Amino acid sequence: MDLEFGKSLDTSKNSWRTSLLLAYQSLGVVYGDLSTSPLYVYKSTFAEDIQHSETNEEIFGVLSFVFWTLTLVPLFKYVFVVLRADDNGEGGTFALYSLICRHARVSLLPNRQVADEALSTYKLEHHPEKKSSSGVKLYLEKHKVLHTALLILVLLGTCMVIGDGVLTPAISVFSAVSGLELSMSKEHHQYAVIPITCFILVCLFALQHYGTHRVGFFFAPIVLTWLLCISSLGIYNIIYWNPHVYQALSPYYMFKFLKKTRKGGWMSLGGILLCITGSEAMFADLGHFSYSAIQTAFTFLVYPALILAYMGQAAYLSQHHHTSYQISFYVSVPESVRWPVLIIAILASVVGSQAIISGTFSIINQSQSLSCFPRVKVIHTSDKIHGQIYIPEINWVLMILCIAVTIGFRDTKHMGNASGLAVMTVMLVTTCLTSLVIILCWHKPPIVALFFLLFFGSIELLYFSASLTKFTEGAWLPILLALFLMTIMFVWHYATIKKYEFDLHNKVSLEWLLALGPSLGIARVPGIGLVFTDLTSGIPANFSRFVTNLPAFHRVLVFVCVKSVPVPFVPPAERYLVGRVGPAAHRSYRCIVRYGYRDVHQDVDSFESELVSKLADFIHYDWHRSQHSSHSEEDVSHSNESTSECRLAVIGTVAFSGTPAYEIEESVQPASVSIGFSTVESVTDVIEMEPVHAVERRVRFAIDDDSESDVRTNMELQLREELQDLLAAQEAGTAFILGHSHVRAKQGSSVFKRLAINFGYNFLRRNCRGPDVALKVPPVSLLEVGMVYVV
């Protein structure tokens, strides 16, 4: 007992040590944006709508609003509720969407398979009581328009995050540099702040290609120093200027503030809401850390430091009503430490900007993997740290837009109005999606989700309405950016779905493929032909067009489908689904390669070699399965004798031990089959998925050591011959057969559809990376088949 207690104590100590280390590291990645908000909150709030007066009702009212907003939204909503809605440890808008899509059939993603539900990361909560949540679920699944509305809601949140990636670096760096106004004349100040801000932004974006990990170890100390700095300044100002400022934390001061300022006070909420900018990063960056680490860092360090900073500024301003300078963060900083604080503030603003830029890259990569964004080049900057990516095209577009915003707006007020609207839109989207997660995934009563939606949604709608009143004063920018990006994303997604439907309706039967031979003048040439398609069954039309124009195809033919599934990542051992197309003698296979929305896609060289390895493992498995079935008590269909597509098997890399056995497990879902055998050279983990309408049964087969030797020898010869054919084909070379598509709207289509397809999609397709570039296919190995899609 003592030993067990000692082990558990050591484990708990290690877990706490790990959690504290992660909490420290999260400061630089998660809290850079949120921690720099004191630089511009009071300045934006008092910019125009309200004035600081002798009664201090305005400044105390603003402080009360800041305190309760920070308490209710980041602390209660995010830390205690939203962070628990993770998808296998991942957070963000797409994590919520994938959770909902797994628990209710509302996904618009093509080529869904029953086999996807067998993934270990495709975990579902316990099935809910039918009475408690089936109504909401059935209603969502029944109305197709709600599926589209849900996707549009997710895309809106995504576009606003990208818009925030434009605005946050501009307002953070500009606010930090604006501290120079206290150290130089007004004439010099207005000519210095803009160029310095633009120079810092150019440097920040120019260094992105090196990756965050190279300078990331500096981030946490910078943010920690900044938090200690603003909390120390806050304590100093509270003690020195107004020790009774804590009384303003009472909600009474909020009502008093609104009663006096009325419409002006309501409009000033557009500046107050900036105190929670960066809160969404806690959820979006959950996958890099842990729930306990982010919770610990915010609750015990970030939250108290921010409250002390805002209280300290309010204490100073309550005793200074006629300052010679405009209200800002730096007026409350003692002159003796102003320059060190300015340097730390600039460094902290750069760290905060880096976090939102990295987040923008990440969410665009997720959008691309779910067919919601045109293909762009994604560079993985770190082999060790998962998710560290760099997208060159997006990086330079963000830089140009950031500089344009800085030069165009030239003040914190307009930047704050724009940033505030983007932030509140993302939070409203998160609130709506979390409400669905509460019902569909957590199986709570709808009244709980309704309470969550009404309570937090009303707070956010109040701030959102205040932001909308600033439409002409900067808030138009995120709306314009969101409309532009949503148009691109929706057109791309819509055309992708229509292309898939066209392929589905025009696929060729298997009998057509099997009939191809010398009698029709069709030759089989040495090598491996990888035919890429979005279909998970059947023969794609682009292959029939290829054979029609060039009457030959490769000795080993593999139909490859690279698809995304609604999970953050797919374990490597479960990535490949492999099966035969026709009898073994035809040497045709189907391989479905599954990726999650956060997975790193392989280089073509490693993909090619791994694919051949998986095919070899499948051939081993299939022949041994055939051998086992020949000794079974029941008749089991044999891939060699079949003229239809066979069941797909998950070919992994998990070693087995124990006696070989072949088993079909009975379940409500299509059955899972696992097999282990020690006689093959590459022992693999195989999970075979039955067809959807397969008869459910449980059968056990054991290898009979006294089986007829001639049957076994014959099978071993055929196995060796098939493996030799595969090796010879690999040595002869691999050809990648891809469709080169042109999409055209049907005659009689609406004007909007013709504009979207004929002009919008085709323009994006021509000017973005093609599938061959995205897959990094060598030009010498590429065969493109022209296809016209009429959708």
C-alpha positions in Angstrom: 0.0 0.0 0.0 2.8 2.4 0.9 4.6 1.7 -2.4 1.4 2.3 -4.4 0.7 5.5 -2.5 4.3 6.6 -3.1 4.0 5.9 -6.9 0.7 7.8 -7.1 2.2 10.7 -5.2 5.2 10.8 -7.6 2.8 10.6 -10.6 0.7 13.5 -9.3 3.9 15.6 -8.6 5.1 14.9 -12.2 1.7 15.8 -13.7 1.6 19.1 -11.7 5.2 19.8 -12.7 4.3 19.2 -16.4 1.1 21.3 -16.1 3.0 24.2 -14.6 5.7 24.0 -17.3 3.0 24.0 -20.0 1.2 26.9 -18.2 4.5 28.9 -18.3 5.0 28.1 -22.0 1.4 29.0 -22.9 2.0 32.6 -21.8 4.0 33.3 -24.9 1.7 31.6 -27.4 -1.8 32.0 -25.9 -1.8 35.2 -23.9 0.3 37.7 -25.9 -2.7 39.4 -27.4 -4.9 39.3 -24.3 -2.1 40.7 -22.1 -1.4 43.7 -24.3 -5.1 44.9 -24.3 -4.4 47.5 -21.4 -2.4 49.4 -24.0 -5.5 50.6 -25.8 -8.8 49.8 -23.9 -9.1 53.1 -22.0 -7.8 55.1 -25.0 -10.4 53.6 -27.3 -13.2 53.9 -24.8 -12.7 57.6 -24.1 -11.8 58.4 -27.7 -15.1 60.1 -28.6 -18.4 58.9 -27.1 -17.7 59.7 -23.4 -15.5 62.2 -21.5 -13.6 61.8 -18.3 -15.2 64.1 -15.6 -14.5 65.3 -12.1 -17.1 62.9 -10.6 -15.1 59.8 -11.8 -18.4 58.1 -12.7 -17.2 57.4 -16.2 -13.8 55.9 -15.3 -15.3 53.8 -12.5 -18.1 52.6 -14.7 -15.7 51.6 -17.4 -13.5 49.8 -14.8 -16.6 47.9 -13.5 -17.5 46.9 -17.1 -13.9 45.7 -17.8 -13.8 43.7 -14.6 -17.2 41.9 -15.1 -16.5 41.4 -18.8 -13.1 39.7 -18.1 -14.8 37.6 -15.3 -17.8 36.4 -17.3 -16.4 35.9 -20.8 -12.7 34.6 -20.6 -13.0 33.2 -17.1 -16.5 31.7 -16.8 -17.3 31.0 -20.4 -14.0 30.0 -21.9 -12.0 28.5 -18.9 -14.9 26.7 -17.3 -17.1 25.7 -20.2 -15.8 26.1 -23.8 -12.3 24.6 -23.1 -14.1 21.4 -22.2 -15.6 21.2 -25.7 -12.3 19.9 -27.1 -12.0 17.5 -30.0 -9.3 15.0 -29.0 -7.5 17.8 -27.2 -7.9 20.3 -30.1 -9.8 23.5 -29.9 -11.1 26.2 -32.2 -14.1 26.7 -34.6 -13.4 23.6 -36.7 -13.0 21.5 -33.6 -16.6 22.4 -32.5 -17.8 21.8 -36.1 -16.2 18.4 -36.4 -17.6 17.4 -33.0 -21.1 18.4 -34.2 -20.7 16.6 -37.5 -19.7 13.3 -35.8 -22.7 13.3 -33.5 -25.2 14.5 -36.1 -25.3 13.9 -39.8 -24.9 17.6 -40.8 -21.6 17.5 -42.6 -21.4 18.7 -46.2 -18.0 16.9 -46.7 -18.1 14.4 -49.6 -17.1 10.7 -49.6 -18.1 9.9 -46.0 -17.6 6.2 -45.1 -18.8 3.9 -42.3 -15.1 2.9 -41.9 -14.3 6.4 -40.7 -16.4 5.8 -37.6 -14.0 3.0 -36.6 -11.1 5.5 -36.2 -9.8 5.7 -32.6 -10.0 9.5 -32.7 -13.6 9.3 -34.0 -14.7 8.9 -30.4 -18.3 9.6 -29.5 -19.8 10.2 -26.1 -22.3 7.6 -24.7 -25.4 7.4 -26.8 -28.0 9.9 -25.4 -31.5 9.0 -24.2 -33.8 9.3 -27.2 -36.2 11.6 -25.4 -33.6 14.1 -24.3 -31.9 15.2 -27.5 -33.2 13.2 -30.5 -35.6 16.1 -31.3 -32.9 18.7 -31.9 -30.7 16.1 -33.6 -33.4 14.9 -35.9 -34.5 18.4 -36.7 -30.9 19.4 -37.7 -30.5 16.2 -39.8 -33.8 16.6 -41.5 -33.5 20.1 -42.9 -30.6 20.4 -45.4 -30.8 24.2 -45.3 -29.6 24.0 -41.7 -26.5 22.1 -42.8 -25.6 24.9 -45.1 -26.4 27.5 -42.5 -24.1 25.7 -40.0 -21.3 25.7 -42.5 -21.8 29.4 -43.3 -21.7 30.1 -39.5 -18.4 28.3 -39.2 -17.0 30.1 -42.3 -18.1 33.4 -40.8 -16.2 32.7 -37.6 -13.2 31.5 -39.6 -13.2 34.7 -41.8 -13.4 36.9 -38.7 -10.4 35.1 -37.2 -8.5 35.8 -40.4 -9.7 39.5 -40.2 -8.4 39.6 -36.6 -5.1 38.4 -38.0 -4.9 41.6 -40.0 -6.1 44.0 -37.3 -4.4 42.7 -34.1 -0.8 43.1 -35.2 -1.7 46.7 -36.4 -3.4 47.9 -33.2 -1.0 46.1 -30.8 2.2 47.4 -32.4 0.7 50.8 -33.1 -0.5 51.2 -29.4 2.9 50.1 -28.0 4.9 52.5 -30.3 2.5 55.4 -29.5 4.1 55.6 -26.1 6.7 57.8 -27.9 4.2 60.7 -27.9 5.2 61.4 -24.3 8.9 61.7 -25.2 8.7 63.9 -28.2 6.8 66.9 -29.6 3.5 66.4 -31.4 5.0 67.5 -34.7 7.7 64.9 -34.5 5.5 62.2 -33.0 3.0 62.0 -35.9 5.8 61.5 -38.3 7.6 58.9 -36.2 4.9 56.5 -34.9 3.6 55.3 -38.3 7.0 54.6 -40.0 8.3 52.8 -36.9 5.1 50.7 -36.6 5.3 49.8 -40.3 9.0 48.9 -40.0 8.2 46.6 -37.0 5.4 44.9 -38.9 7.5 44.3 -42.0 10.2 42.7 -39.8 7.6 40.6 -38.0 6.2 39.2 -41.3 9.6 38.8 -42.9 10.7 36.5 -40.1 7.7 34.2 -40.3 9.4 31.7 -42.6 11.9 30.8 -39.9 9.1 29.5 -37.8 7.9 30.3 -34.3 10.0 27.5 -32.7 13.3 29.3 -33.4 12.4 32.3 -31.3 9.5 30.8 -29.3 11.6 30.3 -26.2 11.8 34.1 -25.9 8.1 34.5 -26.0 7.1 33.2 -22.5 9.7 35.3 -20.6 8.6 38.4 -22.5 4.9 38.0 -21.7 5.7 37.0 -18.1 7.8 40.1 -17.7 5.1 42.2 -19.2 2.4 40.8 -16.9 4.6 41.3 -13.8 5.3 44.8 -15.1 1.7 45.9 -15.6 0.6 44.3 -12.3 3.4 46.1 -10.4 2.4 49.4 -12.0 -1.2 48.7 -11.1 -0.4 48.0 -7.5 1.8 51.2 -7.3 -0.9 53.3 -8.8 -3.6 51.9 -6.6 -1.6 52.5 -3.4 -0.2 55.9 -4.4 -3.2 57.5 -6.1 -6.5 55.8 -5.0 -6.5 52.8 -2.6 -10.4 52.8 -2.6 -10.6 52.1 -6.4 -11.6 48.5 -5.6 -15.1 49.8 -4.8 -15.6 50.4 -8.5 -15.7 46.6 -9.1 -19.3 46.7 -7.8 -21.9 46.2 -10.6 -23.6 49.3 -9.2 -21.1 51.5 -11.0 -22.1 49.9 -14.4 -25.7 51.0 -13.9 -24.6 54.4 -12.7 -22.4 54.8 -15.7 -25.1 53.9 -18.2 -27.6 56.1 -16.4 -25.4 59.1 -16.8 -23.9 58.5 -20.2 -27.0 56.8 -21.9 -26.4 56.4 -25.6 -22.8 57.6 -25.4 -22.1 54.9 -22.7 -23.6 52.2 -24.8 -21.6 53.2 -27.9 -18.4 53.3 -25.7 -18.9 49.5 -25.1 -17.2 49.1 -28.5 -13.9 50.2 -26.8 -14.5 48.3 -23.5 -14.9 44.9 -25.4 -11.2 45.2 -26.5 -10.3 44.0 -23.0 -11.2 40.4 -24.1 -9.4 40.4 -27.4 -7.3 37.3 -27.5 -9.6 35.2 -25.3 -10.5 33.0 -28.3 -6.8 32.0 -28.5 -7.2 30.1 -25.2 -9.5 27.7 -27.1 -7.9 27.8 -30.5 -4.4 26.9 -29.1 -5.7 24.2 -26.8 -4.1 21.5 -28.9 -0.6 22.8 -28.2 -1.0 22.7 -24.4 -3.5 21.2 -22.0 -6.8 22.2 -20.4 -5.2 22.4 -16.9 -2.2 24.4 -18.2 -4.3 27.1 -19.9 -6.7 27.2 -16.9 -3.9 27.6 -14.4 -2.1 30.3 -16.4 -5.2 32.4 -16.9 -6.8 31.9 -13.4 -3.7 32.5 -11.3 -1.5 34.9 -13.4 -3.1 36.5 -16.4 -6.5 37.3 -14.9 -5.2 38.9 -11.7 -2.5 40.8 -13.6 -5.0 42.3 -16.0 -7.4 43.3 -13.3 -4.6 45.0 -11.3 -3.4 46.8 -14.5 -6.9 48.2 -15.2 -7.5 49.1 -11.6 -4.1 50.9 -11.5 -4.9 53.0 -14.6 -8.4 53.9 -13.2 -6.8 54.9 -9.9 -4.4 57.2 -11.7 -7.0 58.7 -13.9 -9.4 59.3 -11.0 -6.9 61.8 -9.7 -6.0 63.3 -13.1 -8.9 64.9 -14.9 -7.1 67.5 -17.0 -4.0 65.7 -18.3 -2.1 67.5 -21.0 -2.1 64.3 -23.1 -5.0 62.2 -24.3 -5.9 59.3 -22.0 -3.6 56.4 -22.7 -1.7 53.6 -20.9 1.6 55.5 -20.7 0.3 58.5 -18.8 -0.1 56.2 -15.7 3.5 55.0 -16.0 6.0 56.9 -13.8 8.5 58.8 -16.0 11.5 57.1 -14.4 10.5 53.7 -15.9 8.7 54.8 -19.0 11.4 53.8 -21.5 11.9 50.3 -20.1 8.1 49.8 -20.1 7.9 51.1 -23.7 10.5 48.5 -24.8 8.8 45.6 -23.0 5.4 46.8 -24.4 6.7 46.7 -28.0 8.2 43.2 -27.5 4.9 42.0 -25.9 2.9 43.4 -28.8 5.1 41.6 -31.3 4.6 38.3 -29.3 0.8 38.9 -29.3 0.9 39.6 -33.0 2.9 36.5 -33.7 0.4 34.3 -31.9 -2.6 35.6 -34.0 -0.5 35.3 -37.3 0.3 31.7 -36.5 -3.3 31.1 -35.6 -4.4 32.5 -39.0 -2.0 30.1 -40.8 -3.4 27.2 -38.8 -7.1 28.0 -39.5 -6.5 28.5 -43.2 -4.7 25.1 -43.3 -7.8 23.6 -41.6 -10.1 25.3 -44.0 -8.1 24.0 -46.9 -8.1 20.4 -45.6 -11.9 20.5 -45.4 -12.2 21.8 -49.0 -13.3 25.3 -47.8 -10.3 27.2 -49.1 -8.3 27.2 -52.4 -5.0 25.2 -52.3 -2.1 27.2 -51.0 1.5 26.3 -50.3 1.9 25.1 -46.7 5.4 24.8 -45.3 6.0 23.0 -42.0 8.7 25.0 -40.2 9.3 22.4 -37.4 9.8 18.6 -37.6 9.4 18.3 -33.8 6.5 20.6 -33.0 3.2 19.6 -34.5 1.2 22.3 -36.2 4.0 24.9 -36.8 3.3 26.0 -40.3 4.0 28.9 -42.7 1.9 29.9 -45.7 3.9 32.4 -47.9 1.0 33.8 -50.0 -1.1 34.4 -46.9 1.8 35.9 -45.0 2.5 38.6 -47.6 -1.2 39.4 -48.0 -1.5 39.8 -44.3 1.5 42.1 -44.2 0.2 44.3 -47.0 -3.2 44.6 -45.3 -1.7 45.3 -41.9 0.4 48.2 -43.3 -2.6 49.5 -45.2 -4.7 49.5 -42.0 -1.9 51.3 -40.1 -1.4 54.0 -42.7 -5.1 54.3 -43.5 -6.6 54.5 -40.0 -3.6 56.2 -38.2 -5.3 56.0 -34.8 -6.3 53.5 -32.1 -10.0 54.5 -32.3 -10.6 53.2 -35.8 -8.4 50.1 -35.4 -10.2 49.3 -32.1 -13.6 49.6 -33.7 -12.6 47.2 -36.5 -10.9 44.8 -34.2 -13.8 44.8 -31.7 -16.4 43.8 -34.3 -14.2 40.9 -35.5 -13.6 39.6 -31.9 -17.3 39.7 -30.9 -18.4 37.9 -34.1 -16.0 35.1 -33.4 -17.2 34.8 -29.8 -20.9 34.8 -30.9 -20.1 32.0 -33.4 -18.3 30.0 -30.6 -21.3 30.5 -28.2 -23.7 29.2 -30.9 -21.6 26.2 -31.7 -20.9 25.4 -28.0 -24.7 25.4 -27.4 -25.1 22.7 -30.0 -22.2 20.7 -28.5 -23.9 20.8 -25.1 -27.0 19.2 -26.6 -25.6 16.8 -29.2 -22.2 15.8 -27.7 -22.7 16.2 -23.9 -26.3 15.1 -24.0 -27.4 17.8 -21.6 -31.1 18.9 -21.6 -31.8 21.6 -24.2 -32.7 24.0 -21.4 -29.0 24.0 -20.3 -27.9 24.9 -23.8 -30.6 27.5 -24.1 -29.4 29.1 -20.8 -25.8 29.1 -21.9 -26.8 30.7 -25.3 -29.1 33.4 -23.8 -26.7 34.3 -20.9 -23.4 34.6 -22.8 -25.1 35.4 -26.1 -26.9 38.5 -24.6 -23.6 39.8 -23.2 -21.9 39.4 -26.5 -24.8 40.8 -28.5 -24.7 43.9 -26.3 -21.1 44.5 -27.3 -21.7 43.5 -30.9 -24.5 46.0 -31.3 -22.2 48.7 -29.9 -19.6 47.7 -32.4 -22.0 47.9 -35.3 -22.7 51.6 -34.5 -19.1 52.2 -35.4 -19.6 50.9 -39.0 -18.5 54.2 -40.6 -15.6 54.6 -38.2 -13.6 51.5 -38.9 -16.0 48.6 -38.2 -16.7 48.3 -42.0 -13.3 46.7 -42.6 -13.8 43.3 -40.9 -17.3 43.1 -42.5 -15.8 43.8 -45.9 -13.0 41.3 -45.4 -15.4 38.6 -44.1 -17.7 39.0 -47.1 -14.8 38.8 -49.5 -13.3 35.7 -47.8 -16.7 34.0 -47.3 -17.5 34.4 -51.0 -14.2 32.8 -51.9 -14.6 29.9 -49.4 -18.2 29.2 -50.2 -17.7 29.2 -54.0 -14.7 26.9 -53.6 -16.6 24.5 -51.3 -19.7 24.6 -53.5 -17.8 23.8 -56.7 -15.8 21.0 -54.9 -19.1 19.3 -53.8 -20.6 19.7 -57.3 -17.4 18.1 -58.9 -17.7 15.2 -56.5 -21.4 14.7 -57.4 -20.5 14.8 -61.1 -17.8 12.1 -60.5 -20.2 10.0 -58.5 -22.8 10.0 -61.2 -20.3 9.4 -64.1 -18.2 6.7 -62.5 -17.6 3.6 -64.6 -18.6 0.0 -63.6 -16.0 -2.5 -62.5 -17.0 -4.9 -65.3 -15.8 -2.2 -67.8 -12.3 -2.2 -66.2 -12.1 -6.0 -66.1 -13.1 -6.3 -69.7 -10.1 -4.2 -70.8 -7.5 -6.4 -72.4 -5.5 -7.3 -75.5 -8.7 -8.2 -77.3 -9.7 -4.5 -77.2 -6.2 -3.3 -78.1 -5.4 -2.3 -74.5 -1.9 -3.0 -73.3 -0.5 -3.3 -69.8 2.8 -1.4 -69.4 5.4 -1.9 -66.7 5.2 0.3 -63.6 2.7 1.5 -61.0 -0.2 3.8 -62.0 -1.6 5.9 -59.2 -5.0 7.3 -60.3 -6.1 10.1 -57.9 -9.8 10.5 -57.4 -12.2 11.7 -54.8 -14.3 8.6 -55.1 -14.1 5.9 -52.5 -15.7 3.2 -54.8 -16.1 2.6 -58.5 -13.9 3.6 -61.4 -13.5 7.4 -61.9 -14.5 8.9 -65.3 -11.0 10.5 -65.7 -9.5 7.0 -65.9 -11.9 5.9 -68.6 -11.0 9.0 -70.5 -7.3 8.3 -70.1 -7.7 4.7 -71.5 -9.8 6.0 -74.3 -7.1 8.5 -75.4 -4.1 6.3 -74.6 -5.1 2.6 -74.9 -2.7 1.4 -72.2 -2.4 1.4 -68.4 0.1 0.2 -65.9 0.7 -3.4 -64.7 -0.1 -2.4 -61.2 -3.0 0.0 -60.9 -3.9 1.8 -57.7 -7.0 4.1 -57.3 -5.9 6.6 -54.6 -8.4 8.7 -52.7 -6.8 11.3 -50.3 -9.7 12.4 -48.1 -10.3 14.5 -45.0 -12.3 13.1 -42.1 -13.9 15.3 -39.3 -11.3 14.5 -36.7 -8.2 16.6 -35.8 -5.7 13.8 -36.7 -5.7 10.2 -37.9 -3.1 7.9 -36.2 -0.6 6.7 -38.8 -1.6 3.0 -38.1 -5.1 3.8 -39.2 -4.5 6.1 -42.1 -4.5 3.6 -45.0 -7.6 1.7 -46.2 -6.6 -0.8 -48.8 -8.6 -3.3 -50.9 -8.7 -5.1 -54.2 -10.4 -3.9 -57.3 -11.4 -7.1 -59.1 -9.5 -10.5 -58.8 -5.9 -10.7 -57.6 -4.7 -11.5 -61.1 -5.8 -8.1 -62.3 -3.3 -6.4 -60.0 -5.7 -3.5 -59.3 -6.2 -2.0 -55.9 -7.9 0.8 -54.1 -6.2 2.9 -51.4 -8.0 5.5 -49.3 -5.6 7.8 -47.4 -7.3 9.6 -44.5 -6.2 12.8 -42.9 -7.6 14.9 -40.1 -8.0 18.6 -40.4 -4.7 19.2 -38.4 -2.7 16.4 -40.0 0.6 17.0 -41.9 0.3 15.7 -45.4 3.3 13.6 -46.5 5.8 14.4 -49.2 5.3 12.5 -52.4 8.5 10.4 -52.0 7.6 9.2 -48.6 4.0 8.7 -49.6 4.9 6.6 -52.7 7.3 4.3 -50.7 4.8 4.0 -47.8 1.9 3.3 -50.2 3.9 0.4 -51.8 4.7 -0.9 -48.3 1.1 -0.8 -47.4 0.1 -2.6 -50.6 2.7 -5.4 -49.8 1.3 -5.7 -46.3 -2.3 -5.9 -47.7 -1.2 -8.6 -50.2 0.3 -10.6 -47.2 -2.9 -10.2 -45.3 -5.3 -11.0 -48.1 -3.5 -14.3 -49.0 -3.4 -15.4 -45.4 -7.0 -14.5 -45.0 -7.7 -16.6 -48.1 -5.7 -19.5 -46.5 -7.7 -19.2 -43.3 -11.0 -19.1 -45.1 -10.2 -22.3 -47.0 -10.2 -24.1 -43.7 -13.2 -22.4 -42.1 -16.4 -24.1 -41.1 -18.5 -21.5 -43.0 -18.2 -20.2 -46.6 -16.5 -16.8 -46.7 -16.2 -14.9 -50.0 -12.7 -14.9 -51.4 -11.1 -11.9 -53.0 -9.4 -14.0 -55.7 -12.7 -15.4 -56.9 -14.7 -12.1 -56.7 -15.5 -9.9 -59.7 -16.6 -7.0 -57.4 -14.8 -4.6 -55.2 -13.6 -6.3 -52.0 -13.9 -5.0 -48.5 -11.3 -2.5 -47.5 -8.8 -3.2 -44.7 -7.0 -0.8 -42.5 -3.3 -1.6 -42.8 -1.3 -0.3 -39.8 1.9 -1.0 -38.1 1.0 -2.4 -34.6 2.7 -5.7 -33.8 0.7 -8.6 -32.5 1.6 -11.4 -30.2 -0.1 -14.6 -29.3 -1.7 -17.3 -31.4 -2.8 -16.2 -34.8 -6.6 -15.8 -35.1 -9.1 -14.3 -37.4 -12.2 -12.8 -35.9 -15.4 -10.9 -37.0 -16.8 -9.0 -34.0 -20.6 -8.7 -33.8 -21.9 -5.1 -33.3 -24.6 -2.7 -34.3 -22.4 -1.0 -36.7 -20.8 -2.8 -39.7 -18.4 -5.3 -38.3 -14.8 -4.8 -37.6 -12.3 -7.6 -38.4 -8.9 -7.9 -37.0 -6.2 -10.5 -37.8 -2.8 -11.2 -36.5 -0.2 -13.6 -38.0 3.4 -14.3 -37.3 4.4 -15.9 -40.5 4.6 -12.8 -42.7 7.7 -10.6 -42.8 5.8 -7.4 -41.9 3.4 -8.0 -39.0 0.6 -5.5 -39.3 -2.6 -4.4 -37.6 -5.5 -5.0 -39.9 -9.0 -3.8 -39.4 -11.3 -4.8 -42.2 -14.7 -3.0 -42.7 -17.7 -4.9 -43.9 -20.0 -3.3 -46.5 -22.9 -1.3 -45.0 -25.5 -4.0 -45.8 -23.4 -6.9 -44.7 -25.0 -9.6 -42.5 -23.8 -9.2 -39.0 -22.3 -12.4 -37.5 -19.5 -13.7 -35.3 -17.2 -16.3 -36.8 -13.8 -17.5 -35.4 -11.2 -19.2 -37.6 -8.0 -20.8 -36.3 -5.1 -21.8 -38.4 -5.0 -25.5 -38.9 -1.4 -26.7 -38.6 -2.3 -30.0 -40.4 -3.8 -28.4 -43.4 -3.1 -29.7 -46.9 0.4 -28.7 -47.8 -0.3 -28.5 -51.6 -3.0 -25.8 -51.1 -0.7 -23.8 -48.8 2.2 -24.2 -51.3 0.0 -23.0 -54.2 -1.1 -20.0 -52.2 2.4 -19.2 -51.2 3.5 -19.3 -54.8 0.7 -16.9 -55.8 1.6 -14.6 -52.9 5.3 -14.6 -53.9 4.3 -13.9 -57.6 2.1 -11.0 -56.7 4.8 -9.4 -54.4 7.4 -9.9 -57.2 5.0 -8.1 -59.6 4.6 -5.2 -57.2 8.4 -4.9 -56.7 9.1 -5.1 -60.4 6.5 -2.4 -61.0 8.0 -0.2 -58.4 11.4 -0.5 -60.0 9.9 0.3 -63.4 8.6 3.6 -62.0 5.5 5.3 -60.8 3.1 7.5 -62.8 0.7 9.9 -61.1 -2.6 10.2 -63.1 -4.5 13.3 -62.1 -7.5 15.0 -63.6 -7.1 18.5 -65.0 -10.5 19.9 -64.6 -12.5 22.7 -66.1 -15.9 23.4 -64.5 -18.8 24.9 -66.3 -22.4 25.6 -65.1 -25.2 23.8 -66.8 -27.4 25.6 -69.3 -30.3 27.3 -67.7 -28.4 27.8 -64.4 -29.1 31.0 -62.5 -26.9 34.1 -63.0 -25.3 33.7 -59.6 -24.4 30.1 -60.2 -22.9 31.0 -63.6 -20.9 33.8 -62.1 -19.7 31.6 -59.2 -18.7 28.6 -61.3 -17.7 29.9 -64.7 -15.8 32.9 -63.5 -15.2 32.7 -59.7 -14.2 29.1 -59.3 -12.3 28.8 -62.6 -10.4 32.0 -61.8 -9.4 30.6 -58.3 -8.5 27.3 -59.8 -6.2 28.9 -62.5 -4.5 31.2 -60.0 -4.0 28.8 -57.0 -1.9 25.7 -56.7 -3.1 22.7 -58.7 -3.4 19.2 -57.2 -0.1 18.1 -58.7 1.7 21.0 -56.9 -0.1 20.4 -53.7 0.9 16.7 -53.8 4.4 17.7 -54.9 4.3 15.3 -57.9 7.5 15.4 -60.0 6.6 16.7 -63.5 8.4 13.8 -65.2 6.0 11.4 -63.4 2.8 13.4 -64.0 0.0 12.4 -66.4 -2.9 14.9 -66.6 -6.3 14.0 -68.0 -8.4 16.8 -69.2 -12.0 16.8 -67.8 -14.9 19.1 -68.3 -17.4 19.1 -65.4 -20.8 20.4 -66.2 -22.5 21.0 -62.9 
